[in-house]
């Protein structure tokens, strides 16, 4: 059985860039397939598994595939789904300017 090439979400490179810019190690895993999340991220002595979905697509096109749903359900560790760099940074505990602004003065307009 031939496996087709893994699709990479359009925003994955930007998210990887933002994670690396704050000092995180990033290992792409999207080529593994079988529902495994797209990225393994290491930061400050901790690891995160991150599934990337393209935030520019409508919600119906950002759903987990059946293989991803199965993998997430069976995995006994941490996994998070993000749709942009800010969500990825928050997932690893890095606050963005918008997060800090919300904490201090309320919602950002």
Secondary structure, DSSP 8 states (H G I E B T S, - for coil): ---------TTHHHHHHHHHHTT-EEEE-TTT-TT--SEEEEETTEEEEEEE--TTS-GGGSS--HHHHHHHHH--S--EEESSHHHHHHHTT---HHHHHHHHHS---
